[in-house]
């Protein structure tokens, strides 16, 4: 078997073919990041041997076109986290950094860690659509928050008494914005007043756009995996994040791989007779956030989850440590739901907590 490491960039991709049995570098190639370059890469790879695995650094904003071309051609593709590539490169005999050095490091990271430990890249167009819409929703919300903060500071200067009557985190409510706009119209129309009025108008528009996008995401989730919406703590936005960021749960052979990608798998830091585990600060932080929201909500509303958290706290764990344990169980449960959304019996949709 031959592992081809790919270091991807906007204009070119560096490829390095490594023998899986010996770790020896066989050959290297650089291709343009275009369709003809992808075809050339496939032709070159299959001249090396019949059994090929492509290892691509997980930078999907520049690697997705190559990844999609390889998957469409029936190739096996695995994604390698950048930090694994960095660790592999530091272990190379050749010092320094270049695209070819990185490509070799990517291939050898797969050999060092074991091919079965890497998620297989999976082409799920509907999940990609959901992910893009989630990102756009987040951008709208962040812009609304930024404008809300600016509007509040303008109100502090223009009308401190009015600003003091607006509750914290409620300035972007429609009723509050209408009241603020009426007051601004009564003031002398200076540049600051005009800016504040435009900010209020833009905040209302962003809120409407975000709400419309939320409804669209709810409909997409119902089509893609309706069972997620029946889960306690899993609203339409959280469900959309799970689908979009997972990008095809079939690419994870086990729930442990899914948990590692979500950053909820504990990392062993044992020494001598002490067995300890620490928090994983890596992984996909959006997936981690989605599982955290679900865990927090279940801890309040689900009796089984609440009892589990209380039991963990009775064992001496802090509240956050107990939540991390619950998030790991939820990762197992949602991996199953995402992998087989239409085949799970109704009585299996409840997470088993023990």
DRENDO-1510 file (C-alpha; in Angstrom, 1 decimal, always signed):
<recs>
REC; n; res; u; v; w
REC; 1; UNK; +0.0; +0.0; +0.0 .
REC; 2; UNK; +1.1; +3.5; -0.8 .
REC; 3; UNK; +0.1; +6.6; +1.2 .
REC; 4; UNK; +0.1; +9.9; -0.6 .
REC; 5; UNK; +0.4; +12.9; +1.6 .
REC; 6; UNK; -1.1; +16.2; +0.2 .
REC; 7; UNK; -0.2; +19.6; +1.4 .
REC; 8; UNK; -2.8; +21.8; -0.1 .
REC; 9; UNK; -2.7; +25.5; -1.0 .
REC; 10; UNK; -4.8; +28.0; -3.0 .
REC; 11; UNK; -2.6; +27.7; -6.2 .
REC; 12; UNK; -0.8; +24.4; -5.9 .
REC; 13; UNK; -0.8; +21.1; -4.1 .
REC; 14; UNK; +2.4; +19.3; -3.0 .
REC; 15; UNK; +2.2; +15.5; -3.1 .
REC; 16; UNK; +4.5; +12.9; -1.5 .
REC; 17; UNK; +4.1; +9.1; -2.0 .
REC; 18; UNK; +5.4; +7.0; +0.9 .
REC; 19; UNK; +5.6; +3.2; +1.0 .
REC; 20; UNK; +3.3; +2.1; +3.9 .
REC; 21; UNK; +5.5; -1.0; +4.7 .
REC; 22; UNK; +8.8; +0.8; +5.0 .
REC; 23; UNK; +8.0; +4.5; +5.4 .
REC; 24; UNK; +10.4; +5.2; +2.5 .
REC; 25; UNK; +9.7; +8.2; +0.2 .
REC; 26; UNK; +9.0; +6.9; -3.3 .
REC; 27; UNK; +8.4; +10.1; -5.3 .
REC; 28; UNK; +7.1; +13.6; -5.1 .
REC; 29; UNK; +5.0; +15.9; -7.3 .
REC; 30; UNK; +3.5; +19.3; -7.4 .
REC; 31; UNK; +0.2; +19.9; -9.2 .
REC; 32; UNK; -1.9; +23.0; -9.9 .
REC; 33; UNK; -5.0; +23.4; -7.8 .
REC; 34; UNK; -7.3; +23.0; -10.8 .
REC; 35; UNK; -9.3; +20.2; -12.4 .
REC; 36; UNK; -6.5; +19.3; -14.8 .
REC; 37; UNK; -4.1; +19.1; -11.9 .
REC; 38; UNK; -6.4; +16.7; -10.1 .
REC; 39; UNK; -6.6; +14.4; -13.2 .
REC; 40; UNK; -2.8; +14.5; -13.5 .
REC; 41; UNK; -2.5; +13.5; -9.8 .
REC; 42; UNK; -4.8; +10.5; -10.2 .
REC; 43; UNK; -2.9; +9.3; -13.3 .
REC; 44; UNK; +0.5; +9.8; -11.5 .
REC; 45; UNK; -0.8; +8.0; -8.3 .
REC; 46; UNK; -2.0; +4.9; -10.2 .
REC; 47; UNK; +1.3; +4.5; -12.0 .
REC; 48; UNK; +2.8; +3.9; -8.5 .
REC; 49; UNK; +0.6; +0.9; -7.6 .
REC; 50; UNK; -3.0; -0.4; -7.3 .
REC; 51; UNK; -3.6; +0.3; -3.6 .
REC; 52; UNK; -3.5; +4.0; -2.8 .
REC; 53; UNK; -4.6; +6.0; +0.2 .
REC; 54; UNK; -4.7; +9.8; +0.1 .
REC; 55; UNK; -3.9; +11.7; +3.3 .
REC; 56; UNK; -4.9; +15.3; +3.1 .
REC; 57; UNK; -4.3; +18.0; +5.7 .
REC; 58; UNK; -7.7; +19.0; +7.0 .
REC; 59; UNK; -7.8; +22.6; +5.7 .
REC; 60; UNK; -11.1; +22.3; +3.8 .
REC; 61; UNK; -11.2; +25.9; +2.5 .
REC; 62; UNK; -8.3; +25.0; +0.2 .
REC; 63; UNK; -8.5; +21.2; +0.1 .
REC; 64; UNK; -12.1; +20.5; -0.7 .
REC; 65; UNK; -11.8; +20.6; -4.5 .
REC; 66; UNK; -9.0; +18.1; -4.5 .
REC; 67; UNK; -10.9; +16.0; -1.9 .
REC; 68; UNK; -14.1; +16.0; -3.9 .
REC; 69; UNK; -12.3; +15.1; -7.1 .
REC; 70; UNK; -10.6; +12.1; -5.4 .
REC; 71; UNK; -13.8; +10.8; -3.8 .
REC; 72; UNK; -15.7; +11.2; -7.0 .
REC; 73; UNK; -13.0; +9.0; -8.7 .
REC; 74; UNK; -13.5; +6.3; -6.0 .
REC; 75; UNK; -10.3; +7.0; -4.1 .
REC; 76; UNK; -9.9; +6.5; -0.4 .
REC; 77; UNK; -9.2; +9.8; +1.4 .
REC; 78; UNK; -8.4; +10.4; +5.0 .
REC; 79; UNK; -8.1; +13.8; +6.7 .
REC; 80; UNK; -5.1; +14.6; +8.9 .
REC; 81; UNK; -5.3; +17.3; +11.6 .
REC; 82; UNK; -2.7; +20.1; +11.1 .
REC; 83; UNK; -1.3; +19.5; +14.6 .
REC; 84; UNK; -0.5; +15.8; +13.7 .
REC; 85; UNK; +1.3; +17.0; +10.6 .
REC; 86; UNK; +3.3; +19.5; +12.7 .
REC; 87; UNK; +4.3; +16.8; +15.2 .
REC; 88; UNK; +5.3; +14.5; +12.3 .
REC; 89; UNK; +7.4; +17.2; +10.7 .
REC; 90; UNK; +9.3; +17.9; +13.9 .
REC; 91; UNK; +10.3; +14.3; +13.9 .
REC; 92; UNK; +11.7; +14.4; +10.4 .
REC; 93; UNK; +15.5; +14.2; +9.9 .
REC; 94; UNK; +15.4; +17.0; +7.4 .
REC; 95; UNK; +15.0; +20.3; +9.3 .
REC; 96; UNK; +13.0; +23.3; +8.1 .
REC; 97; UNK; +9.6; +23.7; +6.4 .
REC; 98; UNK; +8.5; +23.5; +2.8 .
REC; 99; UNK; +5.4; +22.2; +1.0 .
REC; 100; UNK; +7.2; +18.9; +0.1 .
REC; 101; UNK; +8.4; +18.5; +3.7 .
REC; 102; UNK; +4.8; +19.0; +4.9 .
REC; 103; UNK; +3.4; +16.5; +2.4 .
REC; 104; UNK; +5.9; +13.9; +3.6 .
REC; 105; UNK; +5.0; +14.6; +7.2 .
REC; 106; UNK; +1.3; +14.2; +6.4 .
REC; 107; UNK; +1.8; +10.8; +4.9 .
REC; 108; UNK; +4.1; +9.6; +7.7 .
REC; 109; UNK; +1.6; +10.9; +10.3 .
REC; 110; UNK; -0.9; +8.4; +9.0 .
REC; 111; UNK; +1.6; +5.6; +9.1 .
REC; 112; UNK; +2.7; +6.5; +12.7 .
REC; 113; UNK; -0.8; +6.9; +14.1 .
REC; 114; UNK; -2.4; +4.0; +12.1 .
REC; 115; UNK; -4.7; +4.4; +9.2 .
REC; 116; UNK; -7.7; +3.1; +11.1 .
REC; 117; UNK; -7.5; +6.0; +13.5 .
REC; 118; UNK; -8.2; +8.6; +10.8 .
REC; 119; UNK; -11.7; +9.5; +9.7 .
REC; 120; UNK; -12.4; +8.8; +6.0 .
REC; 121; UNK; -13.4; +11.8; +4.0 .
REC; 122; UNK; -17.0; +11.5; +3.0 .
REC; 123; UNK; -18.9; +13.6; +0.4 .
REC; 124; UNK; -22.2; +14.8; +1.8 .
REC; 125; UNK; -23.5; +17.7; -0.2 .
REC; 126; UNK; -26.6; +18.3; +2.0 .
REC; 127; UNK; -24.4; +18.4; +5.1 .
REC; 128; UNK; -22.1; +20.9; +3.3 .
REC; 129; UNK; -25.2; +23.1; +2.5 .
REC; 130; UNK; -26.3; +23.0; +6.1 .
REC; 131; UNK; -22.8; +23.9; +7.3 .
REC; 132; UNK; -22.5; +26.9; +5.0 .
REC; 133; UNK; -25.9; +28.2; +6.1 .
REC; 134; UNK; -24.9; +27.7; +9.8 .
REC; 135; UNK; -21.7; +29.7; +9.2 .
REC; 136; UNK; -23.7; +32.5; +7.5 .
REC; 137; UNK; -26.2; +32.5; +10.4 .
REC; 138; UNK; -23.3; +32.9; +12.9 .
REC; 139; UNK; -21.9; +35.8; +10.8 .
REC; 140; UNK; -25.3; +37.5; +10.9 .
REC; 141; UNK; -25.6; +37.1; +14.6 .
REC; 142; UNK; -22.1; +38.3; +15.2 .
REC; 143; UNK; -22.7; +41.4; +13.1 .
REC; 144; UNK; -25.9; +42.1; +14.9 .
REC; 145; UNK; -24.1; +41.9; +18.3 .
REC; 146; UNK; -21.3; +44.2; +17.1 .
REC; 147; UNK; -23.8; +46.8; +15.8 .
REC; 148; UNK; -25.9; +46.5; +19.0 .
REC; 149; UNK; -22.8; +47.3; +21.1 .
REC; 150; UNK; -22.0; +50.3; +18.9 .
REC; 151; UNK; -25.6; +51.6; +19.1 .
REC; 152; UNK; -25.6; +51.3; +22.9 .
REC; 153; UNK; -22.4; +53.5; +23.1 .
REC; 154; UNK; -23.9; +56.0; +20.8 .
REC; 155; UNK; -27.0; +56.2; +23.0 .
REC; 156; UNK; -24.7; +56.7; +26.1 .
REC; 157; UNK; -23.5; +59.9; +24.3 .
REC; 158; UNK; -26.8; +61.0; +22.7 .
REC; 159; UNK; -29.3; +60.2; +25.5 .
REC; 160; UNK; -27.9; +58.6; +28.7 .
REC; 161; UNK; -31.4; +58.5; +30.3 .
REC; 162; UNK; -32.8; +56.5; +27.4 .
REC; 163; UNK; -29.9; +54.2; +27.4 .
REC; 164; UNK; -30.2; +53.5; +31.1 .
REC; 165; UNK; -33.8; +52.3; +30.6 .
REC; 166; UNK; -32.8; +49.7; +28.0 .
REC; 167; UNK; -32.2; +46.3; +29.8 .
REC; 168; UNK; -29.0; +44.6; +29.2 .
REC; 169; UNK; -29.1; +42.2; +26.2 .
REC; 170; UNK; -32.5; +43.5; +25.2 .
REC; 171; UNK; -31.5; +46.5; +23.1 .
REC; 172; UNK; -32.0; +44.5; +19.8 .
REC; 173; UNK; -35.6; +43.6; +20.7 .
REC; 174; UNK; -38.1; +45.0; +18.2 .
REC; 175; UNK; -40.0; +47.0; +20.8 .
REC; 176; UNK; -36.8; +48.6; +22.2 .
REC; 177; UNK; -35.5; +49.4; +18.7 .
REC; 178; UNK; -38.8; +51.1; +17.8 .
REC; 179; UNK; -38.7; +53.2; +21.0 .
REC; 180; UNK; -35.1; +54.1; +20.4 .
REC; 181; UNK; -35.8; +55.1; +16.8 .
REC; 182; UNK; -38.7; +57.4; +17.8 .
REC; 183; UNK; -36.5; +59.1; +20.3 .
REC; 184; UNK; -33.7; +59.5; +17.8 .
REC; 185; UNK; -36.1; +61.2; +15.3 .
REC; 186; UNK; -36.9; +63.8; +17.9 .
REC; 187; UNK; -33.2; +64.8; +18.4 .
REC; 188; UNK; -31.3; +67.2; +16.2 .
REC; 189; UNK; -30.2; +65.3; +13.1 .
REC; 190; UNK; -26.4; +65.3; +13.7 .
REC; 191; UNK; -24.0; +62.8; +12.2 .
REC; 192; UNK; -24.1; +60.6; +15.3 .
REC; 193; UNK; -27.9; +60.5; +15.3 .
REC; 194; UNK; -28.0; +59.5; +11.7 .
REC; 195; UNK; -25.4; +56.8; +12.3 .
REC; 196; UNK; -27.4; +55.5; +15.3 .
REC; 197; UNK; -30.6; +55.4; +13.3 .
REC; 198; UNK; -28.9; +53.4; +10.5 .
REC; 199; UNK; -27.5; +51.0; +13.2 .
REC; 200; UNK; -31.0; +50.4; +14.6 .
REC; 201; UNK; -32.3; +49.8; +11.1 .
REC; 202; UNK; -29.5; +47.4; +10.2 .
REC; 203; UNK; -30.0; +45.5; +13.5 .
REC; 204; UNK; -33.7; +45.0; +12.7 .
REC; 205; UNK; -32.8; +43.7; +9.2 .
REC; 206; UNK; -30.1; +41.3; +10.5 .
REC; 207; UNK; -32.6; +39.9; +13.1 .
REC; 208; UNK; -35.1; +39.2; +10.4 .
REC; 209; UNK; -32.5; +37.6; +8.1 .
REC; 210; UNK; -31.2; +35.4; +11.0 .
REC; 211; UNK; -34.7; +34.3; +11.9 .
REC; 212; UNK; -35.5; +33.4; +8.3 .
REC; 213; UNK; -32.3; +31.4; +8.1 .
REC; 214; UNK; -33.1; +29.6; +11.3 .
REC; 215; UNK; -36.4; +28.5; +9.8 .
REC; 216; UNK; -34.7; +27.3; +6.7 .
REC; 217; UNK; -32.2; +25.3; +8.7 .
REC; 218; UNK; -35.0; +23.7; +10.7 .
REC; 219; UNK; -36.6; +22.6; +7.4 .
REC; 220; UNK; -33.3; +21.2; +6.2 .
REC; 221; UNK; -32.7; +19.3; +9.4 .
REC; 222; UNK; -36.2; +17.8; +9.2 .
REC; 223; UNK; -35.3; +16.5; +5.8 .
REC; 224; UNK; -31.8; +15.3; +6.6 .
REC; 225; UNK; -32.2; +13.8; +10.1 .
REC; 226; UNK; -35.6; +14.6; +11.8 .
REC; 227; UNK; -34.8; +12.5; +14.9 .
REC; 228; UNK; -32.3; +15.1; +16.1 .
REC; 229; UNK; -35.0; +17.6; +16.7 .
REC; 230; UNK; -36.8; +15.1; +19.0 .
REC; 231; UNK; -33.7; +15.0; +21.3 .
REC; 232; UNK; -33.8; +17.0; +24.6 .
REC; 233; UNK; -31.6; +20.1; +24.3 .
REC; 234; UNK; -31.1; +19.8; +20.5 .
REC; 235; UNK; -32.8; +22.7; +18.8 .
REC; 236; UNK; -32.7; +23.4; +15.1 .
REC; 237; UNK; -29.5; +25.4; +15.2 .
REC; 238; UNK; -27.7; +22.8; +17.4 .
REC; 239; UNK; -28.9; +20.0; +15.2 .
REC; 240; UNK; -27.7; +21.9; +12.1 .
REC; 241; UNK; -24.3; +22.3; +13.7 .
REC; 242; UNK; -24.1; +18.6; +14.5 .
REC; 243; UNK; -24.9; +17.7; +10.9 .
REC; 244; UNK; -22.8; +20.3; +9.2 .
REC; 245; UNK; -19.7; +20.0; +11.3 .
REC; 246; UNK; -19.8; +16.1; +11.3 .
REC; 247; UNK; -19.9; +16.2; +7.5 .
REC; 248; UNK; -21.0; +12.6; +7.2 .
REC; 249; UNK; -20.9; +10.5; +10.3 .
REC; 250; UNK; -20.2; +7.4; +8.2 .
REC; 251; UNK; -16.5; +8.5; +8.0 .
REC; 252; UNK; -16.0; +7.7; +11.7 .
REC; 253; UNK; -15.6; +4.0; +12.2 .
REC; 254; UNK; -16.3; +4.3; +15.9 .
REC; 255; UNK; -17.9; +6.7; +18.3 .
REC; 256; UNK; -14.5; +7.1; +19.9 .
REC; 257; UNK; -13.2; +8.7; +16.7 .
REC; 258; UNK; -16.2; +11.0; +16.6 .
REC; 259; UNK; -15.7; +11.9; +20.3 .
REC; 260; UNK; -12.0; +12.7; +19.6 .
REC; 261; UNK; -12.9; +14.9; +16.6 .
REC; 262; UNK; -15.5; +16.7; +18.8 .
REC; 263; UNK; -12.9; +17.3; +21.6 .
REC; 264; UNK; -14.8; +15.3; +24.2 .
REC; 265; UNK; -12.6; +12.3; +24.5 .
REC; 266; UNK; -10.5; +12.5; +27.7 .
REC; 267; UNK; -6.7; +12.4; +27.3 .
REC; 268; UNK; -4.8; +10.1; +29.6 .
REC; 269; UNK; -2.1; +11.7; +31.7 .
REC; 270; UNK; -1.4; +8.8; +34.1 .
REC; 271; UNK; +2.0; +8.3; +35.8 .
REC; 272; UNK; +3.1; +5.5; +38.1 .
REC; 273; UNK; +0.1; +4.3; +40.1 .
REC; 274; UNK; -2.0; +7.4; +39.4 .
REC; 275; UNK; -4.6; +7.1; +36.7 .
REC; 276; UNK; -5.7; +10.5; +35.5 .
REC; 277; UNK; -7.3; +12.1; +32.5 .
REC; 278; UNK; -7.4; +15.7; +31.4 .
REC; 279; UNK; -9.6; +17.8; +29.2 .
REC; 280; UNK; -9.0; +17.7; +25.4 .
REC; 281; UNK; -8.7; +21.3; +24.3 .
REC; 282; UNK; -8.5; +20.4; +20.7 .
REC; 283; UNK; -11.0; +19.0; +18.3 .
REC; 284; UNK; -13.8; +20.7; +16.5 .
REC; 285; UNK; -14.9; +23.5; +18.8 .
REC; 286; UNK; -18.3; +24.0; +17.1 .
REC; 287; UNK; -19.2; +20.4; +17.6 .
REC; 288; UNK; -17.9; +20.6; +21.2 .
REC; 289; UNK; -20.1; +23.7; +21.8 .
REC; 290; UNK; -23.2; +21.9; +20.4 .
REC; 291; UNK; -22.6; +18.9; +22.7 .
REC; 292; UNK; -22.0; +21.3; +25.6 .
REC; 293; UNK; -25.4; +23.1; +25.0 .
REC; 294; UNK; -27.2; +19.7; +24.9 .
REC; 295; UNK; -25.4; +18.5; +28.1 .
REC; 296; UNK; -26.3; +21.8; +29.9 .
REC; 297; UNK; -29.9; +21.6; +28.8 .
REC; 298; UNK; -30.3; +17.9; +29.7 .
REC; 299; UNK; -28.7; +18.5; +33.1 .
REC; 300; UNK; -31.7; +20.9; +33.8 .
REC; 301; UNK; -34.6; +19.1; +32.1 .
REC; 302; UNK; -33.8; +15.4; +31.7 .
REC; 303; UNK; -34.1; +13.5; +35.0 .
REC; 304; UNK; -31.8; +10.7; +33.9 .
REC; 305; UNK; -29.0; +13.1; +32.9 .
REC; 306; UNK; -29.5; +15.1; +36.1 .
REC; 307; UNK; -29.2; +11.9; +38.2 .
REC; 308; UNK; -26.0; +11.0; +36.3 .
REC; 309; UNK; -24.4; +14.4; +37.0 .
REC; 310; UNK; -25.3; +14.2; +40.7 .
REC; 311; UNK; -23.8; +10.7; +40.9 .
REC; 312; UNK; -20.6; +11.9; +39.3 .
REC; 313; UNK; -20.4; +14.9; +41.7 .
REC; 314; UNK; -21.0; +12.5; +44.6 .
REC; 315; UNK; -17.9; +10.6; +43.4 .
REC; 316; UNK; -15.8; +13.7; +43.9 .
REC; 317; UNK; -15.9; +15.3; +40.4 .
REC; 318; UNK; -16.6; +18.9; +39.9 .
REC; 319; UNK; -19.7; +20.1; +38.0 .
REC; 320; UNK; -17.6; +20.7; +34.9 .
REC; 321; UNK; -15.9; +17.3; +35.1 .
REC; 322; UNK; -19.3; +15.6; +35.4 .
REC; 323; UNK; -20.5; +17.6; +32.4 .
REC; 324; UNK; -17.5; +16.3; +30.4 .
REC; 325; UNK; -18.4; +12.8; +31.3 .
REC; 326; UNK; -22.0; +13.4; +30.1 .
REC; 327; UNK; -20.7; +15.0; +26.9 .
REC; 328; UNK; -18.7; +11.8; +26.1 .
REC; 329; UNK; -21.9; +9.7; +26.5 .
REC; 330; UNK; -23.8; +12.1; +24.3 .
REC; 331; UNK; -21.1; +11.9; +21.6 .
REC; 332; UNK; -21.7; +8.1; +21.5 .
REC; 333; UNK; -25.4; +8.6; +21.3 .
REC; 334; UNK; -25.4; +11.3; +18.6 .
REC; 335; UNK; -22.8; +9.4; +16.6 .
REC; 336; UNK; -25.3; +6.5; +16.4 .
REC; 337; UNK; -28.2; +8.9; +15.5 .
REC; 338; UNK; -26.1; +10.6; +12.8 .
REC; 339; UNK; -24.9; +7.3; +11.4 .
REC; 340; UNK; -28.2; +5.4; +11.2 .
REC; 341; UNK; -30.9; +8.1; +11.4 .
REC; 342; UNK; -33.6; +6.1; +9.7 .
REC; 343; UNK; -33.0; +2.6; +11.2 .
REC; 344; UNK; -33.0; +3.3; +14.9 .
REC; 345; UNK; -36.1; +2.0; +16.7 .
REC; 346; UNK; -38.0; +4.6; +18.6 .
REC; 347; UNK; -37.1; +3.2; +22.0 .
REC; 348; UNK; -33.4; +3.4; +21.2 .
REC; 349; UNK; -33.4; +7.2; +20.7 .
REC; 350; UNK; -33.0; +7.8; +24.5 .
REC; 351; UNK; -29.4; +8.1; +25.5 .
REC; 352; UNK; -28.3; +5.3; +27.8 .
REC; 353; UNK; -26.7; +6.7; +30.9 .
REC; 354; UNK; -25.1; +4.5; +33.4 .
</recs>
